[in-house]
Amino acid sequence: MIRVVREITRRDQRFEGATGTFAATSGSSRQMNLVHASRPEAAAREIGLYFQAEEICEYEPTLTPWMRAGDES
């Protein structure tokens, strides 16, 4: 899943992005983009740049129970 998200959002190789992906069609800057994705270790550092610990809360989308069969976890 991480690989797929990184593939459609990456900005460092804009002109190599697959047709129809954010990487190929959105913006023209490597720094000013609409979507950002990071590897888990980088994300932890980046979140700390913008948010205080007390601003972070757990979140589970309300649709989660509808996206899996009853016997799946």
N, C-alpha and C positions, 0 to 999 in steps of 0.2 A: 504494500500500500504506500509506504513512504516513497519508494522508487517512482510510482505512478504520479504522486503529487509533485515531486521534484521535477519530473519530466514535463509536466504541463505548466509549471509556474516559473521555471528557471529563466533568468534574464541574462545570464552571462554568455549564452550562446543563442541569442535571439534569432538570428537568421538560420539557425539549424533546427529550430523548433518545428514540430509537426504542424501541418496546416490545421487551423482552427483552434490551436491551443493558446493560452495566455501568452506563452513565450513567443509565439510567432506573430500575434496580432495586437497586443496591447502595448501602448506607450512606445517611447523611443529612447528611454534612459535606463541605465543599469541600476541607478539609485532611486529614482522616482517612479515607483510602480504601484499598481493597484493591489497586487497580491504578493504576499511574502511567505516563504516557507523555509524552515531551517531544519537541520539535523537535530535530533533530541539534545545532544550535548551543547550545541550552539544556541538552541532555543532557550535553555535554562539561563544562559548568560544574557541573552538579548532581552528576555522578559524582565530580568533584574535591572536593566537599564531604564525601563519605562514604568515599572510598577513596584509599589511597596508590597511586602509580604501580606499585609492585612487587606490589600486590594484584590488578592487572588482567591477565588472560591471554586469549589468543585461544581461541575456542571454536567448534567446528563440530559440530552435532548428529550423532550417529551415524546418524540416519535420512536425512540429506541425500542420500546416493547413491541411496536408494530413492525419493526424491521427484521425480526427473527422469529422462527417457529418456537412454540412453547417448550420444546425439549432441547433447545440450543441455549448456550450460556454466553 
